[in-house]
């Protein structure tokens, strides 16, 4: 027997429709790429997004066609985003931080027909243009006054392109499993892979993100998504903002500490989300100028493991709660969050830290478990280390244009992460499976060592990689990028780790490096580090 409820397809055009009807006057504030602060509303965004749809239809875009964006977080980007998806197009967010070769591969693999591009990235697009022959048209997201001279195909200023278009266009009117968004993994191994989101998955992910244990946005909230829209839909915030009626503050191209601080204070932001490196830059700026934050109460930090020193700094110096999140492109991206249970919330902050430094528990809509190499389920006892598996309606089942399924017989996706889950249900990533250090048949968590090492006051960035050892197979090496003016004292950093990690985890060497490279999503690029250190030999390996 089936239920007798209405068939109301979960298509994302309904999200911006809702924002227009019930929160139409709510502001969206943008630091524009051209410089000035620009103010608009959800009602105006809705109307302009409809014009984008009309323009796309006039250019022959059909349902299923891929239309790309190469853009910062701005109101214009939101307009293009909903305008593309509203008529059944697939919004393909391009990550400008990828290598040109990867961008070329992605654009050609997706067969993008049209690209909306910010002024910042016009030179990048011009450089790769000879290698992306299927791109028919480029819309530069500016007005006629700022339009650059360019040889990009059928190049037109965004404002001119939508100015004469009608806002009378039908949105939706298609099945909820229709593809709506395309986002490629960063491709740290092999070519990037396309994750094809459906309208249904994005709608359900929005519900998930609106849970109080996730973003929990309310109409009274003011949200600054520093995390880019090309990082898995700004972690869902580009949907959550309109869905909840929260005011959005879009940072545009300026991600430095001073610029972020200015927006946080001037717009009275209450909640923000970014990767750890952004917050470290903000904290450095605030400490240098003896500044405080007057309205921010919570920050969401994800993209890579959050060091204890960062959680402490926000809490101790500024009275701000850090919510650590874990997820990936394939999970839309919400996976787990480090919410304190009622029992943990009653503990002193020092005792809470053991849980706040973990990636946390899954919200409703995500299932997870651990498996060993033989495929057997492992206990949630905090000791068993295994492959992290996830399942749910917002988790990918296959990659774009690849026939094979990426889920097992039970419907679980192997994240490629190695983790533990404790008896309270808190998951903790110990490594990527390809980065794990295997020493004497046991696993050493490079992430845990890094998160402690970076807390030393002389350290700017820390990374741990495995180096070959004739007896133990591999031993950890601690690589440090020191702050300006600091000199390396190896024993000082080993002493800093003493008592905080198991003795057999202690690095066999500490090496100062000029740079620790970050990948396209702000994570340490271990692949490049290992390549740079390929001729290194452990002093203990003799």
PEPE-V24328 format. One line per field, one symbol per residue. phi: phi as a letter, one per 20 degrees, with the letter a starting at -180 (. if undefined). burial: b if it has 24 or more other ideal C-beta (glycine too) atoms within 12 Angstrom, else e. A space follows every 50 residues. Layout:
# PEPE-V24328
phi = ???
burial = ???
This chain:
# PEPE-V24328
phi = .efddfecgedffffffgfffdcfeffcdcefffpffddbcffffgffff fggfffffenfdgnfececcbefbffffffgfffffdnfdedeeefeffg fffggffffflfeccecfggdggffffegfdcfefebcdefbdffdfefb dfflfbfgfffdgeeeeebedmmbffegfcbcceffmfcmfgdeddfegf ffffffgffeffedflfcfefcddefgffedlmllnffefgffemffdcd emeedfgffffgfgefdlfdbbbaegffffffffffffdldcdecfdbcd cbnbgefgffffffffecmdeedeccabgfdncfcbbefffgfffefggg ffggdfeeendffgocdbbdcefenefdfecmdfdbfedcbqfddfdaeg mcfffddefenedefnedbccefeneecfdafgedfedcmndedeffffg fefffffedebcbccecfcfedmbcfcedceefgnedecgfgffffefnd cfgfeggfbccecfbdfdffdnefefgfffffefefcffeef
burial = eeeeeeeeebbbbbbbbbbbeebeebbbbbbbbbeebbebbbbbbbbbbb bbbbbbbebebebbbbbbbbbbbbbbbbbbbbbbbbbbbbbbbbbbbbbb ebbbbbbbbbbbbbbbbbbbbbebbbebbeebeebbbbbbbbeeeebbeb ebbebbbbbebbeebebebebbebebebbbbbbbbbbbeebbbbbbbbbb bbbbbbbbbbbebbbbbebebbbbbbbbbbbbbbbbbbbbbbbbbbbbbb bbbbbebebbbbbbbebebbbbbbbbbbbbbbbbbbeeeeeebebbbbbb bbbbbbbbbbbebbbeebebbbbbbbbbbbbbbbbbbbbbeeebeeeeee ebbebbbbbbbbbebbbbbbbeeeeeebebeeebbbbbbbbbbbbbbebb eeeeebeeeeebbbbbbbbbbbebbbbbbbbbbebbbbbeeebbbbbbbb bbbbbbebbbbbbbbbbbbeeeebbbbbbbbbeeeeeeebeebbebbeeb beeebbbbbbbbbeebbbbbbbbbbbebbbeebeeeebeeee
